[in-house]
Amino acid sequence: MTDEEFMQIALESARQSAFVGEVPVGAIVVKDGIVISKGHNERETKLDISGHAEIEALKEAEQKLGRWTLEGCTLYVTLEPCLMCAGAIAQARIKRLVYGASDKKEGAIESHFYVYADPSLPHRPIIKGGVLASECETLLKDFFAVKR
């Protein structure tokens, strides 16, 4: 499958978030071309600050693989990760990070903070941003238009 096809799956997870009133961000973890986990925002549902889509997908992948390191895996997420999620991605040793929409306010990859630009960081994923960005942005804009 292509990055765009995997991002479509992440978008489906994001739509699940919107359906239950959560900010529509979705994530999936892929290993060897197979989706091994999915996550969507669950902060409000779980009353948990760490309930971001990325964290939920990483936790499920760890359980399925039986380890906390996720070498060789790719994380697809519909919105550029925040500082917390960028840290978790590095700690999990994700090989590749693919995201959709940029986040000018909280993005920690290429838009606001540049976490992985620090050469002293022991692990940095390969990054590809902007995959299906307009679809990811539209989902977020439509969600917030209804909220406001």
N, C-alpha and C positions, 0 to 999 in steps of 0.2 A: 504494500500500500504506500501511497505517497504521503508527504507531510500534510497536504490539504485534506486527504481522506481521514487521516488520524485526527486532524483538528475538527473535522465535522463530528466525530464521536465526542470530542471534548465539548463541543457546542451543545450536543444533546444533554450532556451532564449539566451544563450551564442552564439550560432551559428547565431542568428539574429544580434548580435553585429558585428560579423565578416563580415557578409553579407554587412553591411553598412560601413565597414572600422573602426569600433570601436574595442578596445581590447576585445576579446571574454570572457566576464564574465557574467554569468547569475544568477538570484536569483528568488526564489519563497517564498511566505509566505503560510503556511498551518495552518488551524484551524479545529479541529475536523475531521481530515482526508481528508479535502477538500482544494484544491488549491484556495486561495482567491485573490491572486495577483501574477504578474510576473514582472520582471524587467531585463533589460540588460544595459550595459554601454551606456551612451548617452552624455558623456562629450564633445566630439567633435561636435556632432550633435546639442546640445543645447548651446554649449559654456558656460558650467556650471561646475565648479570644483566639485560640489556635485552630478553630474550626474552618480554616481557609481550604479551598478546593485542593491546593497543592499538598497540604499537610494530610488531608483525608486520603488522597490517592497514594501518597508515600507510605502512610501507615498500613493501608490495605496491601500494598505491594510487599512490604516487609513481612507481613503475616503470611502471605502466599509463598514467598521465597524462603521463609524461615531464617531471615537474617536482616540486620538493620542497614547493611551496606547494599547499595543497588547499582554496583558497577555493571556497565554494559547496557543500562536501561536509558530510555529517552522519556522525558517528561514533556507532555504537551499541555499547555494551559492557555485559556482564552484571553487572559489579561496578564500583562507583565508582572512578575512576582514582586512583592513588597520585601522590606528588609528581613523580616522574620522568615519568610518563605525562601528567600535567597540563601539565608544561612542554613536552613534545613536541607535545601538542595545540595549545597556544598558538603554538609555533614554526611548526607546519604551517598555521596560520591556518584551522583547522576552523571552519566557520560555526556548526554546532550539535552539541552533545554530548547524547546520550540514554543514560542508564545505568539498570540494573535495581536491584540490591541496594546498599544503603549499606554503607560500610566504616568502622565506628567506630574501628578501630585505625589505619588507614593512609589513609583516604579524604581526598583533597586538594581536594574540590570543595565539599561542604556538611556533612560529618560530623565531621571532625577538624581539618583545615587548610582554609583558605578562600582558595586561591591566586588565584582570579579576582575576589576582593573588592577587591584592590588597584587603585585607580583609575589608577595610573601604568603598569599593564601595557598595552602597545600593542595587544594583541589578546586579546579574551575571547569565547569562544563563547557562544551562547545555550544555556542548560542546562535539561534536563528530567530529573529523577530519578524513580525508583520505578516505571518501566515494567516490568511483569511481575516485580516485586520478589520476591513469594513464590516463584515458580518458580525464579528465580535463586538465592535464599537456600537453597531446598531442595536444589538441585543441589550447592551448596557444603557444606551440613551433612551430606548423605548421603556425600559424598566423604570428609570428615574423620572421620565416625563409623567408617568402615571402616578408615581409617589409624590410628586410636587404639585 
